[in-house]
Amino acid sequence: MHTIKLKVHDDIYNHIIFLLKSLDKKKIEIIEDKTKHNINDNFNFSEFDINSFKEIKNPLEWQQDI
């Protein structure tokens, strides 16, 4: 058995999946990686508890001290 990794544009993705799903299911396994990495995506920091700099009263002064 061989492994093929494809990067396809959104506009042809459904066509490729349709083609692959039409093949013999005993001879092909479709493994989709639906994670989408986009540099312009916003990251949600609210999921994390960030307390590292909580004690800093004056950030400008703190930066100048280090």
CORWOSUL-V71028 format. One record per pair of residues at least 24 apart in sequence whose C-alpha atoms are under 7 Angstrom apart, sorted by sequence separation. I is the first residue (numbers start at 1). J is the second residue. D is the distance in whole Angstrom. If there is no record, write none. Layout:
I | J | D
I | J | D
This chain:
none
